[in-house]
Amino acid sequence: RRRLAPCRSGITGELKLHVALAQAWDSTVKLKCSAEAMAAPALIVADLVATWNPVNDECVVVTDAGATVDYGVWNVLGNGNIVPENREAIRRNTRGGLAAC
């Protein structure tokens, strides 16, 4: 039988982040944010409506008329980048980037 080599990070238990999503969540995980803090307001897919804009090769995402919270207007570009497009989306984008939880 072949033995597996030990993890490169040794016996410290340190996790190595390899993808952008893991890096984005790293500070939140380290702060041990509660599920309650992360849930408010709990955005669900049904709160959003997406429309394809073939002229700009992008998807325009807006808050559904029946949603209780306004999430703003966002463009999802052909390369996958998500760009806030109005004042509310910019506010939420900035707040999300700066918030501890």
C-alpha positions, 0 to 999 in steps of 0.5 A, spaced: 500 500 500 502 506 498 502 512 504 499 519 503 504 524 504 502 529 509 499 536 508 503 541 506 501 546 511 503 540 516 500 539 523 497 546 524 491 545 521 491 551 517 487 551 511 489 554 504 485 558 500 485 556 493 479 559 490 476 566 490 470 564 493 473 561 499 478 568 499 471 572 499 468 568 505 475 567 509 474 574 513 467 572 515 469 565 517 474 568 522 470 572 525 465 567 527 459 571 524 452 568 527 447 565 522 443 570 524 447 576 522 449 573 516 441 572 514 438 579 515 436 580 510 435 573 507 436 574 499 433 569 495 432 568 488 425 569 488 427 576 490 430 577 483 428 578 476 434 577 470 433 579 463 438 578 458 440 584 454 443 582 447 446 589 445 451 589 451 452 582 452 449 582 459 444 580 464 440 585 468 438 583 474 433 587 478 429 586 485 422 583 483 416 587 484 413 583 490 420 583 494 420 586 501 427 589 500 430 593 494 437 590 492 438 595 486 440 594 479 446 589 477 449 587 471 452 580 470 457 581 464 459 576 459 465 575 463 462 573 469 463 580 473 457 583 477 457 590 476 452 595 481 448 599 476 444 604 481 445 608 487 442 602 491 446 597 488 452 601 489 450 602 497 449 595 498 456 593 494 460 598 498 456 595 505 457 588 503 465 589 502 466 593 508 461 589 513 464 585 519 458 580 518 
